Amino acid sequence: MTNTVINGASLTEPQGEFDLWEHAAELTSEIRDFADCLNMMAEQLAPLAKLRPDHDP
């Protein structure tokens, strides 16, 4: 909306190569891949967190 007000952009985007549901599916896949990467990082950091002196097992 801001882009429309400030820059005079149209309220709708022209038809592109992909439909909305294709963009949604691709974005969903990318978010899941990113979440998998973050989970792997968390698993690798967990042992280090357990070395904290005040950690209760």
Long-range contacts (C-beta under 8 A, 24 or more apart in sequence): none
